[in-house]
Every structure is written in C-alpha cells, then in structure tokens.
C-alpha cells in the first residue's frame, strides 16, 4: 500500500503538487490570522460590502453605519484594539464609526470580485462574511501561482527546474501568502499584473498576433481598473510591442525605438523652470521661478498664482536637520521681499514647527517691499518648514500673482525697519541691523531652477488614477537628496524584510536573527543573478533576453515605486510611515524568478534540482516559523 502511494506521489506533476501545497498553506493563513488583522482589511471589506449590498459602486463619502457598527463590534470581540488605548464609539450617530482609512477612492475591479459572493450572504454574521471575502483572495492567490507557472513555461523548456521552483517559492513565501489571503486590493493588483506579464511573455516569445494584442490591452485596462500601483502596464504595452516586432536584424532599431519612447515620455511629463528646493503644491501652469529685471536680489523671483478655487496653493521648503537643530527653542525672524500683480491682502511667509504656524496678514502693493514675522521655535521641534501660502481673502474675484524674493530665516529678533544686506545673490549670508546672519533657507531668491511635473500629468493622475498626492512635491523630495536621502536605507531595509515575513498590519515580525539570515540570502540571490545574467547573456535566445528586459523594467519600477512611497509621508511628518513590500508584490514573478535563478547559480554542476529542493525546504522552515510566530503573537 505504502509503495503504491509513494509511486503515485512521485508521478504527480510538480505544478499540481505546488498548487495543492499553496492551497493548504493559504488555508492555514486564512484560519490563523484573526479577523481584521491585515493591512486596512476593515475598510477594504467595507468597499466590497457596499457594492454587494447596494448593487452599485459607492461614492467616496458613502458608508453604512449599521455595517460599520457590526464590523467595529467584531474587531472589539477579536481583540483588535488590545494595547492601542482606543476603542471606536459604537453608539456614534453623527459621524461614521471608525474602521480606518477609507478605501473608496480606489478603482473597483478587485472589490467587484469580492462583492459577488457577499451578495448572497449579506444577512449572515459579519465575521463569516469576512472569511468568505478572504476565500475569494485565496482563490486569486492560487491563480497567481498558476500564472507564475504559465509565465515560466513561456521562458523555459519542459522539465526545467524553475518551472516549479518559482511557483513553489511563491507558495511558501510567508509575507506573500499572508497578503494574498487577506481582503486587500493588492491581491487583485498582483493577479491582473501577472496576467499582463503572461500575455507579454507570449507576445514576445511567440510573435505578434491580434488576439495577443487584445489580451495585452485588456490586461493593461484591468490593471488601471484595479490599483494605481500597476498602472505601469499601460506604459509597458509599447515596450512589449517594440520587443516583439523589432527582433532579429532589426533589434538595434528596437532599442533605439525604446530609447526614443522613454525620452519622449520624459519630455512630455517633466518640464523645467521651478525654483529648486521649493516644493510645489500648486497646479499653476507657469513655473514657480521667473526672471525679473528689477528683482531686489539676483535675477529671479518666486511666483505663486492665487485663486479662490484652490485656496491651498503654496510653496514649501523643509529645513535640513542641522538647521532644525540650530533653531530649536530659539527666537527667529522670517523675512521676504513681496509684491503682487495687483494690490491685495495676503498671508505673510509662514514658518511651522509642527506645534504652531507663525504668520501675519499683510497688505502688499505692486512694488517690492520687505516684510518680517518673528516668533520662537518649539524646544522639542522635530521639523521646521517655511510655507508660502498667500491667499487670505477667499472672496478674491480674480487671479493675482504674488512674488517673493530674498527670503531669509535666521536666528534672533531682527530689525523690521530696514531689510538685510546680502553678501551674495543666493542670500546665504549678510548683515542685518549691523549684525551678521546666516540664512537657513536654500535658494532663497530662486536663482537655481530644477524640473517640474507638467500640469496635465498632475491633473490626469488625480482624475483617472485617483492619486491623492500631487507628484510635484514627490519629484522635489526625490531631487532634494540632502533633505530626504537619509530615509532610503531604512526604507529599503523595511521593504526587504517585509518581503519575507511581516504579518498583520506590519506589526507581527520574526525574531531579529531570522532577518539577518534572510538579508544575506537575498544579497546572495541578487548578486548571483546579476553576475550570472551578465556572463550568460549571449547564451540566451533573443526572445528570452527580451522577456528578461521586460521583467527587469517591471520589477525595478515596482520596487523603486515602493521605495519612493516614503517621500510623501516624509513631507507630512519627521518620522515617516515606512512602506512595506506589498506595494511591490505585483512584481512577484520577476522577483521570485530572479532570486530563484540566482540561488541556482551557486549550485554545483548537475546539482540544480537538489539545490531547488533544498531552497524550497528552507522556505518551508521559514513558513513554519512564520505560522508559529503568528500563533504566538495572537495567543492561540
């Protein structure tokens, strides 16, 4: 009996065995992670529930108070708020009961899938409905692993070890399995982008056909309709077409076409002329830096268009950490030359230390005049920024441009009767009231320019992709390495470790030695993949090389996008919320295939099968430790 069973197991196709393994592992995560203990799970569930109960897509302000009360009660029942010193008010009538950040601004495709079974069980217990919703994600998780096998089949011949090793790694990757068995639109993003990559691999490997082009376009549209993190699929469609059509003798023209496409896209998206180090939070068409023949200092000035329709238009400069330290608890003076295209009352330049915003109303004319505002920086200030947000009168009947030049923020209470004398056009040092000063603002007279995101891009991202933050400040913080550079290393560390084993809302983690081991394992995999890829590049068939280029572009975009998500948080707080790897998981197929292939490169000749089995055994150990950690944390 036993030998017959062993014989049957040996004859099971590895791909089928991996799917069975994934199903068993996924069911464990569905059962062991308590209700609502995934990233934003209550509000992701709410989106699908509203669709199921109302039969239509909800608006951003929609909610159902009775449903929220049931969910909040279930969260309390399952100890969600243990240790948080907070419990939502279940008796609230005048405002929505707290469940977390609303997800109703997201595209709807994933939520439509989850809503389908919920429609038939809308009167059952709310926790039971959550588990049904998780089951939909579990099914999508299995589909993602099957899609990984299909993609590998396009790249590799029958029997190649990677055809089962890559799906196997995904099936045993703890953080991935945890996410993919939660109610979260990242699950849908992973599946639709994997479907896009499969279609792209078939197109490149098998050649152009109209059905494959339709597949590619439909998959890209589904990406747009699922989550903005995978909207890159739309931009990758022309890349896939170029890699498909321009092969063989025309290969060099293909690379030239891709280079021209990338350059044209860059020119269309990014312009030039904003004032460096001043973070744009205005969608005005004109640059924030203008040349001015009669500028009080240098040759350029800062310019902000005021309009009552957009009262929040502003420019902001965060101070460097050393400058914050120098001014903490000190009296300071903020001054600037100001004038406008028409006489108007405006808000003075404002400095903010997180505890207070210091400014005063001003009446400015059409000729430059110097104005100051003074105050004391909070002794415990962790950040300090200067904000130029001039609009004060919301009944303003027309657009008025306000100009600034020679901005200065310095220690001490300075003279209000006479302006400072600067030693250089950049305004870094000078004399003010017979005393020397150091200006803690950079590019205070807008002499230096840098790139800006064009207006049509910002408007399109907000309107069609529902991106809440404008990309202007994002680009500025990316360019301002002296201010933002410190954050990349801890963010990269968080991304790496959350790729392997962060659970719950990112607060359930393994013991530190496990992450040290995983850091080393990742470095070996990436390093071996790079070295092996460079050494063996010419040995790969041309279609495989083209698919590898596509995977590299997609993977880099998604991982860099996840890394740079920290920058908007950095603008809002001195200690930002670190993004986790779930934002990069749509690139799980390129990531898992690259790491697995890299690890196999260190195997001795003829030992790749054994190395793959060893690696999956190690993944099984890691997965078991992760499940034990989850059980221990939630005290099963």
C-alpha positions as CSV (number, residue, x, y, z in Angstrom):
1,X,0.0,0.0,0.0
2,X,2.7,2.5,1.0
3,X,5.0,1.8,-2.0
4,X,2.0,2.3,-4.3
5,X,1.2,5.7,-2.6
6,X,4.9,6.7,-2.9
7,X,4.8,5.8,-6.6
8,X,1.6,7.9,-7.1
9,X,3.1,10.9,-5.3
10,X,6.3,10.7,-7.4
11,X,4.2,10.8,-10.6
12,X,2.2,13.9,-9.6
13,X,3.2,16.8,-11.8
14,X,5.3,19.2,-9.8
15,X,3.0,22.1,-10.9
16,X,-0.1,20.4,-9.5
17,X,1.7,19.5,-6.3
18,X,2.7,23.2,-5.8
19,X,-0.9,24.3,-6.2
20,X,-2.1,21.7,-3.6
21,X,0.7,22.9,-1.3
22,X,-0.4,26.5,-1.9
23,X,-4.0,25.7,-1.1
24,X,-3.1,24.0,2.2
25,X,-0.7,26.8,3.2
26,X,-3.2,29.5,2.2
27,X,-6.0,27.9,4.2
28,X,-3.7,27.9,7.3
29,X,-3.2,31.7,6.9
30,X,-6.9,32.3,6.4
31,X,-7.6,30.4,9.6
32,X,-4.8,31.5,11.8
33,X,-4.7,35.3,11.2
34,X,-7.5,36.7,13.3
35,X,-10.3,38.7,11.7
36,X,-9.4,42.2,10.5
37,X,-5.7,41.7,11.2
38,X,-4.4,42.6,7.8
39,X,-3.4,45.9,6.2
40,X,-6.6,48.1,6.2
41,X,-8.8,45.0,6.0
42,X,-11.9,46.5,7.6
43,X,-12.2,49.3,5.0
44,X,-11.2,47.1,2.1
45,X,-14.0,44.8,3.2
46,X,-16.4,47.8,3.5
47,X,-15.8,48.7,-0.1
48,X,-16.8,45.2,-1.3
49,X,-19.7,45.1,1.2
50,X,-21.2,48.3,-0.1
51,X,-21.1,47.1,-3.7
52,X,-22.8,43.8,-2.6
53,X,-25.5,45.4,-0.5
54,X,-26.4,48.3,-2.9
55,X,-25.7,46.9,-6.3
56,X,-23.7,49.9,-7.4
57,X,-20.3,51.5,-7.0
58,X,-20.1,53.6,-3.8
59,X,-19.1,57.3,-3.8
60,X,-16.1,58.4,-1.8
61,X,-18.3,59.7,1.1
62,X,-20.6,56.7,1.3
63,X,-20.9,54.4,4.4
64,X,-23.4,52.3,6.2
65,X,-23.5,53.0,9.9
66,X,-25.1,49.7,10.9
67,X,-22.5,47.7,8.9
68,X,-19.7,49.8,10.5
69,X,-21.1,49.1,13.9
70,X,-21.1,45.3,13.2
71,X,-17.5,45.4,11.9
72,X,-16.3,47.5,14.9
73,X,-18.0,45.2,17.3
74,X,-16.4,42.2,15.6
75,X,-13.0,44.0,15.9
76,X,-13.5,44.5,19.6
77,X,-14.6,40.9,20.0
78,X,-11.5,39.6,18.4
79,X,-9.2,41.9,20.5
80,X,-8.2,44.2,17.6
81,X,-7.7,47.2,19.8
82,X,-5.7,45.4,22.5
83,X,-2.9,47.7,23.6
84,X,-4.0,50.6,21.4
85,X,-5.7,52.7,24.1
86,X,-8.5,53.3,21.7
87,X,-11.9,51.8,21.1
88,X,-14.4,53.1,18.5
89,X,-17.7,54.5,19.8
90,X,-20.3,52.0,18.7
91,X,-23.1,54.5,19.7
92,X,-22.0,57.2,17.4
93,X,-24.8,58.7,15.3
94,X,-23.4,62.0,13.9
95,X,-20.3,60.6,12.2
96,X,-19.0,57.3,10.8
97,X,-17.8,54.8,13.3
98,X,-14.1,54.4,12.9
99,X,-12.8,51.5,10.9
100,X,-9.6,53.0,9.5
101,X,-8.7,55.0,6.4
102,X,-11.4,54.8,3.7
103,X,-10.5,52.9,0.5
104,X,-13.4,54.1,-1.6
105,X,-11.2,56.2,-3.9
106,X,-9.6,53.0,-5.3
107,X,-10.5,51.5,-8.7
108,X,-13.3,48.9,-8.2
109,X,-12.3,45.7,-10.1
110,X,-11.0,43.7,-7.1
111,X,-13.9,44.8,-4.9
112,X,-16.4,43.7,-7.6
113,X,-14.9,40.2,-7.5
114,X,-15.2,40.0,-3.7
115,X,-18.7,41.5,-3.7
116,X,-20.1,38.7,-5.9
117,X,-20.3,36.0,-3.1
118,X,-21.1,38.6,-0.5
119,X,-24.3,39.5,-2.3
120,X,-25.7,36.1,-1.5
121,X,-24.8,36.1,2.2
122,X,-25.5,39.7,3.1
123,X,-27.6,38.8,6.2
124,X,-25.1,36.4,7.7
125,X,-22.7,37.2,10.5
126,X,-20.2,39.9,9.5
127,X,-17.2,37.9,10.6
128,X,-18.4,34.9,8.4
129,X,-18.7,37.4,5.5
130,X,-15.1,38.4,6.1
131,X,-13.9,34.8,5.8
132,X,-15.9,34.4,2.6
133,X,-14.2,37.5,1.2
134,X,-10.8,36.1,2.3
135,X,-11.7,32.9,0.4
136,X,-12.0,35.0,-2.8
137,X,-8.5,36.3,-2.2
138,X,-7.3,32.7,-1.6
139,X,-8.6,31.7,-5.0
140,X,-6.8,34.7,-6.6
141,X,-3.7,33.6,-4.7
142,X,-3.9,30.2,-6.3
143,X,-4.4,31.8,-9.7
144,X,-1.3,34.0,-9.2
145,X,0.8,30.9,-8.6
146,X,-0.7,29.1,-11.6
147,X,0.1,32.2,-13.7
148,X,3.7,32.1,-12.5
149,X,3.9,28.6,-13.8
150,X,2.5,29.7,-17.2
151,X,5.0,32.6,-17.4
152,X,7.9,30.2,-16.7
153,X,6.6,27.9,-19.3
154,X,6.9,30.7,-21.9
155,X,10.5,31.2,-20.9
156,X,11.8,27.7,-20.3
157,X,11.6,24.2,-21.8
158,X,9.6,21.3,-20.4
159,X,11.2,19.9,-17.2
160,X,13.3,22.9,-16.3
161,X,13.6,23.3,-12.6
162,X,12.4,26.9,-12.5
163,X,9.1,25.9,-13.9
164,X,8.1,24.5,-10.5
165,X,10.7,26.2,-8.2
166,X,9.4,29.7,-8.9
167,X,5.7,28.9,-8.1
168,X,7.0,26.8,-5.2
169,X,8.8,29.8,-3.7
170,X,5.7,31.9,-4.1
171,X,3.6,29.2,-2.4
172,X,5.9,29.1,0.6
173,X,6.8,32.8,0.9
174,X,5.2,33.8,4.2
175,X,4.5,37.5,3.7
176,X,3.2,36.9,0.2
177,X,0.8,34.2,1.3
178,X,-0.3,36.3,4.2
179,X,-1.2,39.2,1.9
180,X,-2.8,37.1,-0.7
181,X,-5.2,35.6,1.8
182,X,-6.4,39.0,3.1
183,X,-9.1,41.3,1.9
184,X,-6.9,43.9,0.1
185,X,-6.9,45.3,-3.4
186,X,-3.1,44.4,-3.6
187,X,-4.3,40.9,-4.2
188,X,-6.2,41.9,-7.3
189,X,-3.2,44.0,-8.4
190,X,-0.9,41.0,-8.2
191,X,-3.2,38.8,-10.3
192,X,-4.0,41.3,-13.1
193,X,-0.4,42.4,-13.5
194,X,0.7,38.7,-13.6
195,X,-1.9,38.2,-16.3
196,X,-0.4,41.1,-18.1
197,X,3.1,39.6,-17.8
198,X,1.9,36.3,-19.1
199,X,0.4,38.0,-22.2
200,X,3.5,40.0,-22.7
201,X,5.7,36.9,-22.5
202,X,3.6,35.1,-25.0
203,X,3.6,38.1,-27.3
204,X,7.4,38.4,-27.2
205,X,8.2,34.7,-27.3
206,X,5.6,33.6,-30.0
207,X,5.4,36.7,-32.1
208,X,2.7,39.3,-32.8
209,X,-0.9,38.4,-33.3
210,X,-4.1,40.4,-32.9
211,X,-5.6,38.1,-30.2
212,X,-2.4,38.5,-28.1
213,X,-2.6,42.3,-28.6
214,X,-6.2,42.3,-27.4
215,X,-5.1,40.2,-24.4
216,X,-2.3,42.6,-23.6
217,X,-4.5,45.7,-23.9
218,X,-7.4,44.2,-21.8
219,X,-4.9,43.1,-19.1
220,X,-3.5,46.7,-19.0
221,X,-7.0,48.1,-18.7
222,X,-7.7,45.7,-15.9
223,X,-4.6,47.0,-14.2
224,X,-5.9,50.6,-14.5
225,X,-9.2,49.4,-13.0
226,X,-7.6,47.6,-10.1
227,X,-4.9,49.8,-8.5
228,X,-2.7,52.7,-9.5
229,X,0.5,50.7,-8.5
230,X,0.1,48.6,-11.6
231,X,-0.9,51.3,-14.0
232,X,2.6,51.0,-15.3
233,X,1.2,48.2,-17.5
234,X,-0.2,50.9,-19.9
235,X,3.2,52.3,-20.4
236,X,4.7,48.8,-20.9
237,X,2.4,48.0,-23.8
238,X,4.6,49.9,-26.3
239,X,7.7,48.3,-24.8
240,X,6.2,44.9,-25.3
241,X,5.3,45.7,-28.9
242,X,8.8,47.0,-29.6
243,X,10.4,44.0,-28.1
244,X,8.1,41.8,-30.2
245,X,8.3,43.4,-33.6
246,X,11.8,44.6,-33.7
247,X,13.7,41.4,-33.2
248,X,16.4,39.7,-35.3
249,X,18.2,42.0,-37.7
250,X,16.0,44.9,-36.6
251,X,17.0,44.5,-33.0
252,X,19.1,47.7,-32.8
253,X,16.2,49.7,-34.2
254,X,14.0,48.2,-31.4
255,X,16.4,49.5,-28.7
256,X,16.5,52.9,-30.5
257,X,12.7,53.0,-30.6
258,X,12.5,52.2,-26.8
259,X,15.1,54.9,-26.1
260,X,13.1,57.4,-28.1
261,X,9.9,56.4,-26.5
262,X,11.4,56.8,-23.0
263,X,12.9,60.2,-23.9
264,X,9.7,61.4,-25.4
265,X,7.7,60.3,-22.4
266,X,10.1,62.1,-20.1
267,X,9.8,65.3,-22.1
268,X,6.1,65.1,-22.1
269,X,5.8,64.5,-18.4
270,X,8.6,66.7,-16.9
271,X,9.3,70.4,-17.6
272,X,11.9,72.8,-16.4
273,X,11.9,76.1,-14.5
274,X,10.6,75.7,-11.0
275,X,12.6,77.1,-8.1
276,X,14.9,74.5,-6.6
277,X,14.2,73.3,-3.0
278,X,10.8,74.9,-3.0
279,X,8.2,72.1,-3.0
280,X,5.3,72.9,-5.4
281,X,1.8,72.4,-4.1
282,X,0.1,74.4,-6.8
283,X,-1.1,73.2,-10.2
284,X,-0.5,76.6,-11.9
285,X,0.7,76.3,-15.4
286,X,3.5,78.8,-15.1
287,X,6.8,77.8,-13.3
288,X,7.3,78.9,-9.7
289,X,10.5,80.7,-10.8
290,X,10.5,83.7,-13.0
291,X,13.2,86.1,-14.2
292,X,12.6,89.7,-13.1
293,X,14.7,92.6,-14.3
294,X,14.1,94.6,-11.1
295,X,14.4,91.8,-8.6
296,X,15.6,93.0,-5.2
297,X,18.2,90.2,-5.1
298,X,19.7,88.4,-8.0
299,X,17.8,87.9,-11.3
300,X,14.9,85.6,-10.4
301,X,11.9,85.6,-8.1
302,X,9.3,83.1,-6.7
303,X,5.8,83.4,-8.2
304,X,2.5,81.9,-6.9
305,X,-0.8,82.5,-8.6
306,X,-3.6,83.0,-6.1
307,X,-7.1,81.8,-7.0
308,X,-10.1,81.3,-4.6
309,X,-11.0,78.0,-6.3
310,X,-7.7,76.5,-4.9
311,X,-7.0,78.2,-1.6
312,X,-4.3,75.7,-0.6
313,X,-1.8,76.7,-3.4
314,X,1.6,77.0,-1.8
315,X,5.3,76.6,-2.0
316,X,7.0,74.9,0.9
317,X,10.7,74.4,1.9
318,X,11.6,71.9,4.7
319,X,14.7,72.8,6.6
320,X,17.6,70.4,6.8
321,X,18.1,68.5,10.0
322,X,21.1,70.6,11.0
323,X,19.2,73.8,10.6
324,X,16.3,72.5,12.7
325,X,18.7,71.6,15.4
326,X,20.3,75.0,15.3
327,X,17.0,76.9,15.6
328,X,15.2,74.6,18.1
329,X,13.9,76.6,21.0
330,X,15.3,79.9,19.6
331,X,13.8,83.2,18.6
332,X,13.7,83.5,14.8
333,X,12.9,86.1,12.2
334,X,11.4,85.3,8.8
335,X,11.6,88.0,6.2
336,X,11.0,88.4,2.5
337,X,10.6,91.0,-0.3
338,X,7.0,90.7,-1.5
339,X,4.7,92.4,-4.1
340,X,1.9,91.3,-6.3
341,X,0.4,91.9,-9.8
342,X,-2.3,94.0,-8.1
343,X,-2.7,95.4,-4.6
344,X,-4.1,92.7,-2.3
345,X,-4.1,91.5,1.3
346,X,-2.2,88.2,1.7
347,X,-0.8,85.9,4.3
348,X,2.9,86.6,5.1
349,X,5.5,83.8,4.7
350,X,4.8,81.3,7.4
351,X,7.1,79.0,9.4
352,X,5.8,75.9,11.0
353,X,7.4,73.6,13.6
354,X,4.6,71.1,13.9
355,X,3.2,72.8,17.1
356,X,2.5,76.2,15.7
357,X,2.1,78.1,12.4
358,X,3.5,81.7,12.7
359,X,2.4,84.3,10.2
360,X,0.5,87.6,9.9
361,X,-1.7,89.4,7.4
362,X,-0.1,91.8,5.0
363,X,-1.2,94.5,2.5
364,X,1.2,94.3,-0.4
365,X,1.3,96.5,-3.4
366,X,2.8,96.3,-6.9
367,X,6.3,97.4,-5.9
368,X,8.6,95.2,-3.8
369,X,8.6,95.9,0.0
370,X,10.3,94.0,2.8
371,X,8.2,92.3,5.5
372,X,9.1,90.2,8.6
373,X,7.4,87.9,11.1
374,X,9.0,86.8,14.3
375,X,8.5,84.1,16.9
376,X,10.1,81.3,18.9
377,X,10.6,77.7,17.6
378,X,9.3,75.0,19.9
379,X,12.1,73.5,22.0
380,X,11.0,70.0,21.0
381,X,10.5,70.7,17.3
382,X,11.4,67.7,15.1
383,X,10.8,69.5,11.8
384,X,10.7,73.1,10.6
385,X,9.4,74.4,7.3
386,X,8.7,77.7,5.6
387,X,5.4,77.9,3.7
388,X,4.4,80.5,1.1
389,X,0.6,80.2,1.0
390,X,-0.6,83.8,0.2
391,X,-4.3,83.5,-0.3
392,X,-6.1,85.1,2.6
393,X,-9.4,86.5,1.1
394,X,-11.4,83.7,-0.4
395,X,-13.8,86.3,-2.0
396,X,-11.0,87.4,-4.3
397,X,-12.6,87.9,-7.7
398,X,-9.6,87.3,-10.0
399,X,-6.3,85.5,-10.2
400,X,-3.5,87.6,-8.6
401,X,0.2,86.6,-8.8
402,X,2.3,87.1,-5.6
403,X,6.0,87.5,-5.9
404,X,8.7,86.7,-3.3
405,X,12.5,87.4,-3.3
406,X,15.3,87.4,-0.8
407,X,13.6,85.2,1.7
408,X,15.6,84.8,4.9
409,X,15.1,82.8,8.1
410,X,17.7,83.5,10.8
411,X,18.2,83.3,14.5
412,X,17.2,86.3,16.7
413,X,14.8,89.2,16.5
414,X,15.9,91.4,13.6
415,X,15.1,94.9,12.6
416,X,11.7,95.5,11.0
417,X,12.7,99.0,9.8
418,X,15.4,98.0,7.4
419,X,16.0,95.0,5.1
420,X,19.1,92.8,5.3
421,X,22.1,93.3,3.0
422,X,23.1,90.0,1.4
423,X,26.7,89.1,0.6
424,X,25.7,87.0,-2.5
425,X,22.8,86.6,-4.9
426,X,21.9,83.3,-3.3
427,X,21.2,85.1,0.0
428,X,23.1,82.7,2.2
429,X,24.9,85.3,4.4
430,X,24.8,89.0,5.0
431,X,24.3,91.8,7.5
432,X,21.0,92.8,9.1
433,X,20.8,95.6,11.6
434,X,24.6,95.8,12.0
435,X,24.8,92.1,12.8
436,X,25.8,89.3,10.6
437,X,23.4,86.5,9.9
438,X,23.2,83.1,8.3
439,X,20.2,82.3,6.2
440,X,18.8,78.8,6.9
441,X,16.8,78.8,3.7
442,X,18.2,77.4,0.5
443,X,17.8,79.1,-2.9
444,X,16.0,82.0,-1.1
445,X,16.0,84.2,-4.2
446,X,15.1,81.4,-6.7
447,X,18.4,81.7,-8.6
448,X,18.6,78.0,-9.1
449,X,16.0,76.1,-11.2
450,X,15.0,72.4,-11.3
451,X,12.5,70.1,-13.1
452,X,8.7,70.1,-12.5
453,X,5.9,67.8,-13.3
454,X,3.7,69.2,-16.1
455,X,0.2,70.3,-15.1
456,X,-1.7,67.8,-17.4
457,X,0.1,64.9,-15.7
458,X,-0.9,66.0,-12.2
459,X,-4.5,66.6,-13.3
460,X,-4.6,63.2,-15.1
461,X,-3.2,61.3,-12.2
462,X,-5.7,62.8,-9.8
463,X,-8.7,62.4,-12.1
464,X,-8.1,59.0,-13.7
465,X,-5.8,57.1,-11.3
466,X,-7.1,58.7,-8.1
467,X,-3.7,59.5,-6.8
468,X,-4.3,61.6,-3.7
469,X,-1.0,63.4,-3.6
470,X,0.3,65.5,-6.4
471,X,3.6,64.3,-7.9
472,X,5.2,67.8,-7.8
473,X,6.4,67.6,-4.1
474,X,7.2,63.9,-4.8
475,X,9.6,64.9,-7.5
476,X,11.1,67.7,-5.4
477,X,11.8,65.4,-2.5
478,X,13.4,62.9,-4.8
479,X,15.7,65.6,-6.1
480,X,16.4,67.1,-2.7
481,X,18.8,64.3,-1.6
482,X,20.4,66.4,1.2
483,X,17.0,66.5,2.9
484,X,15.4,63.2,2.0
485,X,18.5,60.9,1.4
486,X,18.6,59.6,5.0
487,X,15.3,57.8,4.6
488,X,16.2,55.4,1.7
489,X,18.3,52.9,3.7
490,X,15.8,52.2,6.5
491,X,13.0,52.1,3.9
492,X,14.9,49.6,1.8
493,X,15.5,47.5,4.9
494,X,11.8,47.6,5.7
495,X,10.9,46.6,2.2
496,X,13.4,43.7,2.2
497,X,12.2,42.3,5.5
498,X,8.5,42.8,4.8
499,X,9.0,40.9,1.5
500,X,9.9,37.8,3.6
501,X,7.9,37.9,6.8
502,X,5.9,40.9,8.1
503,X,2.3,40.0,9.2
504,X,-0.8,41.6,10.4
505,X,-0.6,45.3,9.9
506,X,3.2,45.0,9.7
507,X,3.5,44.8,13.4
508,X,3.9,41.0,13.7
509,X,7.5,40.1,12.9
510,X,10.0,37.3,13.4
511,X,12.9,37.5,15.8
512,X,15.8,39.6,14.5
513,X,18.3,36.8,13.7
514,X,15.9,35.4,11.1
515,X,16.0,38.7,9.2
516,X,19.8,38.8,9.3
517,X,19.8,35.4,7.7
518,X,17.2,36.5,5.1
519,X,19.2,39.7,4.3
520,X,22.2,37.5,3.5
521,X,20.1,35.1,1.4
522,X,18.7,38.0,-0.6
523,X,22.1,39.5,-1.2
524,X,23.4,36.2,-2.5
525,X,20.4,35.7,-4.8
526,X,20.6,39.2,-6.3
527,X,24.3,39.1,-6.6
528,X,24.4,35.7,-8.3
529,X,21.6,36.6,-10.6
530,X,23.4,39.8,-11.8
531,X,26.7,38.0,-12.3
532,X,25.2,35.0,-13.9
533,X,23.0,37.2,-16.2
534,X,25.9,39.2,-17.4
535,X,28.1,36.2,-18.0
536,X,25.5,34.2,-19.8
537,X,23.6,37.0,-21.6
538,X,24.7,36.0,-25.1
539,X,23.7,32.3,-24.4
540,X,20.1,33.1,-24.0
541,X,17.8,33.1,-27.1
542,X,16.8,36.5,-28.3
543,X,13.1,36.2,-27.2
544,X,14.2,35.2,-23.7
545,X,16.5,38.2,-23.5
546,X,13.7,40.5,-24.5
547,X,11.4,39.0,-21.8
548,X,14.2,39.4,-19.2
549,X,14.5,43.0,-20.2
550,X,10.7,43.5,-19.7
551,X,10.8,41.7,-16.3
552,X,13.7,43.9,-15.2
553,X,11.9,47.1,-16.2
554,X,8.7,46.0,-14.5
555,X,10.4,44.8,-11.4
556,X,12.6,47.9,-11.0
557,X,9.6,50.1,-11.5
558,X,7.5,48.4,-8.9
559,X,10.3,48.1,-6.3
560,X,11.5,51.7,-6.8
561,X,7.9,52.8,-6.7
562,X,7.5,51.1,-3.3
563,X,10.8,52.6,-2.1
564,X,9.8,56.1,-3.1
565,X,6.3,55.9,-1.5
566,X,8.1,57.0,1.7
567,X,8.6,60.5,0.3
568,X,5.0,61.8,0.6
569,X,5.0,60.5,4.2
570,X,8.2,62.3,4.8
571,X,6.7,65.6,3.8
572,X,3.9,65.1,6.4
573,X,5.9,64.0,9.4
574,X,9.5,63.9,10.6
575,X,9.3,60.2,11.3
576,X,7.6,58.8,8.2
577,X,5.5,55.7,8.0
578,X,7.7,53.2,6.1
579,X,6.1,51.5,3.1
580,X,6.2,47.7,3.0
581,X,6.7,45.2,0.2
582,X,3.0,44.6,-0.6
583,X,3.2,47.6,-3.0
584,X,5.9,45.7,-4.9
585,X,4.2,42.3,-4.8
586,X,2.6,42.8,-8.3
587,X,6.2,42.2,-9.5
588,X,6.4,38.9,-7.6
589,X,7.0,36.8,-10.8
590,X,10.1,38.8,-11.9
591,X,11.3,39.0,-8.3
592,X,10.8,35.3,-7.4
593,X,12.3,34.1,-10.8
594,X,15.3,36.4,-10.4
595,X,16.1,35.4,-6.8
596,X,15.5,31.7,-7.5
597,X,17.6,31.7,-10.7
598,X,20.3,33.5,-8.8
599,X,20.4,30.9,-6.0
600,X,20.6,28.1,-8.5
601,X,23.7,29.7,-10.0
602,X,25.7,28.8,-6.9
603,X,24.8,25.1,-7.2
604,X,27.5,22.7,-8.4
605,X,27.1,21.4,-12.0
606,X,24.3,18.9,-12.1
607,X,23.0,19.9,-8.7
608,X,20.3,22.4,-9.6
609,X,17.5,20.0,-8.9
610,X,18.9,19.3,-5.4
611,X,19.6,23.0,-4.8
612,X,15.9,23.8,-5.7
613,X,14.6,21.2,-3.3
614,X,16.9,22.5,-0.6
615,X,15.7,26.0,-1.2
616,X,12.1,25.0,-1.0
617,X,12.9,23.1,2.2
618,X,14.4,26.2,3.6
619,X,11.3,28.2,2.6
620,X,9.1,25.5,4.3
621,X,11.1,26.0,7.5
622,X,10.7,29.8,7.2
623,X,7.0,29.4,6.6
624,X,6.6,27.1,9.6
625,X,8.4,29.6,11.8
626,X,6.2,32.4,10.5
627,X,3.0,30.5,11.3
628,X,4.3,29.7,14.8
629,X,5.1,33.5,15.2
630,X,1.6,34.4,14.2
631,X,0.0,31.9,16.6
632,X,2.3,33.0,19.4
633,X,1.6,36.7,18.9
634,X,-2.2,36.3,18.8
635,X,-2.0,33.7,21.7
636,X,-3.7,30.8,20.1
